[in-house]
Amino acid sequence: MNTSKPTPAFVGASWAALLLGIVCFAAGLWNSGMARSEKGFYAAVLVLGVYAAVSVQKSVRDRAEGLPVSAIYLGLSWVAMALGVVMLVVGLWSAGMTLSEKGFYGLAFGMSLFAAVAVQKNVRDSLAARAQSYTVPQEPYYPQPHA
């Protein structure tokens, strides 16, 4: 496999988008008038969604590269991802927020998931590029002691 290292600009933009999405989502929760239990629900949904997005990306890419991934793990990753999205949609649908607030949380959530996938891809591509740059000797090298 020939993997090129992602550019620093794309890596920086990916990390910035992830941090911006999570910080905005958290700031919105912090400043909202919701009950703590409701804030906890939305925070947990964000954590579930980000983790599931990374897990789906890794599983799909592993399979594409011929690495073993069990069908149950791949399926659970997709289910967790769908569950996070459904939980957010249902929570926002039934919340007593204005439409602009609902849109804010939806956009911050979507941005965080997309950015988490991009960060995971960058990390993996960087590791693969670094591994390709190493030259492995064909035979072990043992320096000879000087007489």
Helices and strands as residue ranges (DSSP letters): H 8-31, H 36-64, H 71-94, H 99-133
